[in-house]
Amino acid sequence: MAVIEALDVHKTYRRFRKPPKAALAGIDLVVEEGGVHGFLGPNGSGKTTLLRCLLGLARADSGDMRILNAAVPKRLPAVIGTVGALLESPAFFPPYSGRSNLTLLATSQRISHQRVDDVLELVGLTDAATDKVKGYSLGMRQRLAIAAALLKAPQVLILDEPSNGLDPAGMKEVRELLRQLGNTGTTVLVSSHLLGEVQQICDDVTIVSHGRLVTSGAVRDVLAARSTGDVRVEVADLTTAQRVLFDAGITSEILDAGLVARAVADPSTVTKALAEANLYLSALTPIQADLEQAFLELTSDEPAIEGDVA
């Protein structure tokens, strides 16, 4: 079941003494229930604009949007209590402690104060809970913002660049937290420019560019569609191996990493050709496409929206 749907959504910003700027040009986004869904696109591609429209913070010009089957924005108040979100820079009271800030939020939303301690532990801020927020690092503030988004124990969690400002240890903690939430039934939609992070935690991905959908699907399927069939060949005599493969009709190239056979439909043909020449492999490894390669390939040639001056 889809818990987030945005179909053919358009949004144009009017600007003082400048031409209008088209932010969304018929964009689509469908997020199924459960797991972690990555939402990717270059800067200015419309990701944050669409998230703001879904959360009622901006109004789309046209299109159909739904969260938990409730039409947005008309019926958003009926489901917003089950949606947690972190968009852009979080705002807290600097002179107050992290726990005090979350307690104020919990009180305003009639949430048990026990939940405050629960989310502080989830994001790894228990030891700093009584410290004033003005002394927090950027990464600590980001974790506090994620804790605030989790206060409601939401069914749907929408995060825009949740790893912003985090050091490697903090990024690992957030990655494990989002994966845990996705595995236990929360639907997590995460917008990020850290493609390596997305590849590690996301089940599905949507890639957009210039306000349009480029591709969407399971991460493994998106990567499989970009597979080149190249394999890395580890063998003692690279030059002879390259000649043998050439005679067998297989193109290869000697690189710093060793011998790479190009566009191999069946890796056993490499093994067979080399074995018949008494050259024996120490390893034969398929070269997998990664999300960064797929992202760059899919977005590099996307035409700009007519009227988009960005």
C-alpha positions in Angstrom: 0.0 0.0 0.0 1.3 3.5 -0.9 1.5 5.8 2.2 2.8 8.8 0.2 1.6 9.7 -3.3 2.4 12.7 -5.3 1.2 12.5 -8.9 1.8 15.1 -11.7 2.6 17.9 -9.2 3.4 21.4 -10.5 4.7 24.4 -8.6 5.9 27.7 -9.9 7.3 30.5 -7.8 6.6 34.0 -8.8 9.5 36.4 -8.1 9.8 40.2 -7.8 11.1 41.7 -11.0 12.3 38.3 -12.2 10.7 35.7 -14.4 8.7 33.0 -12.6 10.7 30.0 -11.5 9.3 26.5 -12.2 10.2 24.3 -9.3 8.1 21.2 -10.0 7.0 20.2 -13.5 4.7 17.2 -13.2 6.8 15.3 -10.6 5.7 11.9 -9.3 6.6 10.2 -6.0 5.1 7.0 -4.7 6.4 5.6 -1.4 5.1 2.1 -0.3 4.4 1.2 3.3 7.4 0.2 5.5 11.1 0.4 4.8 13.4 3.3 3.9 12.8 5.2 0.6 15.5 7.5 -0.7 14.6 10.7 -2.5 17.5 12.0 -4.6 18.2 14.8 -7.0 20.7 17.5 -7.7 20.5 20.8 -5.8 17.5 22.8 -7.2 15.7 19.7 -8.5 12.6 20.3 -6.4 13.0 17.8 -3.6 12.5 20.1 -0.7 9.7 21.9 -2.6 7.8 18.7 -3.0 8.3 17.7 0.7 7.0 21.2 1.8 4.0 20.7 -0.4 3.3 17.3 1.1 3.5 18.7 4.6 1.3 21.7 3.9 4.1 24.2 4.1 3.7 25.2 0.5 0.8 25.0 -1.9 1.2 23.2 -5.2 -0.3 24.8 -8.3 -1.8 21.4 -9.4 -1.5 17.7 -8.9 -2.8 15.0 -6.6 -1.0 14.4 -3.3 -2.0 12.0 -0.5 -0.4 10.9 2.8 -1.9 7.7 4.4 -4.7 8.0 1.9 -5.6 11.5 3.1 -5.7 14.2 0.4 -3.2 16.9 0.8 -3.7 19.7 1.9 -7.4 19.3 2.4 -7.3 16.3 4.8 -3.8 16.7 6.1 -4.9 17.7 9.6 -6.5 14.3 10.0 -3.2 12.4 9.6 -0.5 14.9 10.6 -0.4 13.5 14.1 1.1 10.3 12.7 3.7 12.1 10.5 7.1 13.1 11.8 9.2 15.5 9.8 12.5 17.3 9.7 12.9 19.9 7.0 15.7 22.5 6.6 17.4 23.9 9.8 15.7 23.0 13.1 14.9 25.7 15.5 15.3 25.3 19.3 15.7 27.5 22.4 19.5 27.9 22.8 19.4 28.7 26.5 17.4 25.5 27.3 18.7 22.0 27.5 18.0 19.4 24.9 15.7 17.6 27.2 13.8 20.8 28.1 13.4 21.7 24.4 11.9 18.2 23.7 9.7 18.4 26.9 8.2 21.7 25.7 7.4 20.1 22.3 6.0 17.0 24.0 3.8 19.1 26.3 2.4 21.1 23.4 1.5 17.9 21.6 0.2 16.1 24.7 2.9 13.4 24.5 4.2 11.6 27.5 7.4 13.0 28.9 8.7 9.4 29.1 8.9 9.6 25.3 11.4 12.4 25.6 13.9 10.1 27.3 13.2 7.3 24.8 14.0 9.5 21.7 17.1 11.0 23.3 18.4 7.5 23.8 17.4 6.6 20.2 19.5 9.4 18.8 22.4 9.0 21.2 21.9 12.2 23.2 21.2 10.8 26.6 24.6 12.0 28.0 24.1 15.5 26.6 20.4 15.8 27.5 20.9 18.3 30.3 23.4 20.4 28.4 22.2 23.7 26.9 21.5 23.6 23.2 23.7 26.7 22.5 26.6 24.5 23.4 25.6 21.7 21.0 27.6 21.1 17.8 25.8 21.2 14.5 25.7 17.4 14.5 24.2 17.3 18.0 21.5 19.8 16.9 20.7 17.6 13.9 20.3 14.6 16.1 18.1 16.6 18.5 15.9 17.6 15.5 15.5 13.9 14.5 14.5 13.2 18.1 11.9 15.9 17.9 10.6 14.3 14.7 10.3 11.0 16.5 8.4 12.3 19.5 5.0 11.2 18.0 6.3 7.7 17.3 5.1 8.4 13.7 3.9 5.9 11.1 5.6 8.1 8.5 8.9 9.9 9.0 10.0 12.5 6.4 13.6 13.7 6.7 15.4 16.2 4.5 19.2 15.8 4.7 19.2 14.1 8.1 22.9 13.5 8.1 23.8 17.2 7.5 26.6 18.2 9.8 27.2 14.8 11.3 30.7 13.3 11.7 31.2 9.7 10.5 30.2 8.2 13.9 27.1 10.3 13.9 26.2 9.3 10.3 26.6 5.7 11.3 24.2 6.1 14.2 21.6 7.8 12.1 22.0 5.2 9.4 21.4 2.4 11.9 18.5 4.3 13.5 16.7 4.8 10.1 17.3 1.2 9.1 15.9 0.0 12.5 12.8 2.2 12.0 12.3 0.9 8.5 12.6 -2.7 9.7 10.1 -2.2 12.5 7.2 -0.8 10.4 7.9 2.9 10.1 7.8 4.3 6.6 10.9 6.5 6.2 11.3 9.0 3.3 14.7 10.4 3.3 16.1 13.1 1.0 19.8 13.2 0.8 22.8 14.1 -1.3 25.0 11.5 0.4 24.5 8.7 -2.2 26.7 6.2 -0.4 24.5 6.6 2.8 21.3 6.2 0.7 22.6 3.0 -1.0 23.4 1.4 2.4 20.0 2.1 4.1 17.4 2.4 1.4 15.1 -0.3 0.0 13.7 1.9 -2.8 14.8 5.1 -4.4 13.3 7.9 -6.5 15.6 10.1 -8.5 14.4 13.5 -9.8 15.9 16.3 -11.8 14.6 19.7 -12.8 11.3 19.0 -11.1 10.6 15.8 -13.0 10.8 12.1 -12.1 13.8 10.4 -13.7 13.5 6.9 -12.3 12.0 5.0 -9.3 12.2 1.5 -8.0 14.1 -0.9 -5.8 17.7 0.2 -5.3 19.0 -3.2 -6.6 16.8 -2.9 -9.8 18.0 0.7 -10.5 21.6 -0.5 -10.1 21.1 -3.7 -12.2 19.7 -1.6 -15.0 23.0 0.3 -15.2 25.2 -2.8 -15.0 27.9 -2.8 -17.7 28.8 -6.5 -17.4 32.4 -5.6 -16.7 34.4 -8.0 -14.5 37.7 -7.6 -12.7 40.2 -10.4 -13.6 43.0 -11.3 -11.1 45.6 -13.3 -12.8 49.4 -13.4 -12.6 50.3 -12.6 -16.3 48.0 -9.6 -17.2 49.5 -9.0 -20.7 49.2 -12.6 -21.8 45.7 -12.8 -20.3 44.6 -9.8 -22.2 45.9 -11.3 -25.5 44.1 -14.6 -24.8 40.8 -12.8 -24.1 41.2 -10.7 -27.3 41.6 -14.0 -29.3 38.4 -15.2 -27.6 36.5 -12.1 -28.7 36.5 -10.4 -25.2 37.7 -6.8 -25.0 39.7 -6.0 -21.9 41.8 -3.2 -20.4 44.8 -3.2 -18.0 44.2 -0.7 -15.3 45.8 0.1 -11.9 43.4 -2.3 -10.3 44.4 -5.1 -12.7 42.7 -6.5 -15.8 39.1 -5.5 -16.6 37.1 -7.5 -19.1 34.4 -5.4 -20.7 30.7 -6.2 -21.3 31.0 -9.9 -20.4 27.6 -11.6 -20.9 28.8 -14.8 -19.3 31.8 -14.7 -16.9 32.4 -18.4 -17.5 33.7 -17.5 -21.0 36.6 -15.6 -19.3 37.4 -18.5 -17.0 37.3 -21.0 -19.9 39.4 -19.0 -22.3 42.2 -18.4 -19.7 42.1 -22.0 -18.4 42.6 -23.3 -22.0 45.7 -21.1 -22.2 47.0 -22.5 -18.8 46.3 -19.2 -17.1 44.5 -19.6 -13.8 42.5 -17.0 -12.0 42.9 -16.0 -8.4 39.7 -14.0 -8.6 36.9 -13.0 -11.0 34.8 -10.1 -9.6 31.7 -8.5 -11.3 32.1 -4.7 -11.2 28.8 -3.5 -9.8 27.4 -0.1 -10.6 26.9 2.1 -7.5 24.2 4.7 -6.8 26.5 7.6 -7.5 27.3 6.3 -11.0 23.6 5.7 -11.6 22.6 9.1 -10.3 25.2 11.0 -12.4 24.2 9.0 -15.5 20.5 9.6 -15.0 20.6 13.3 -14.2 23.5 14.6 -16.3 21.5 15.1 -19.5 18.1 16.0 -18.1 16.7 19.1 -19.8 15.8 22.1 -17.7 12.2 23.1 -17.1 11.0 25.7 -19.5 11.0 28.9 -17.6 13.4 27.6 -15.0 16.3 30.1 -14.7 18.1 28.3 -12.0 
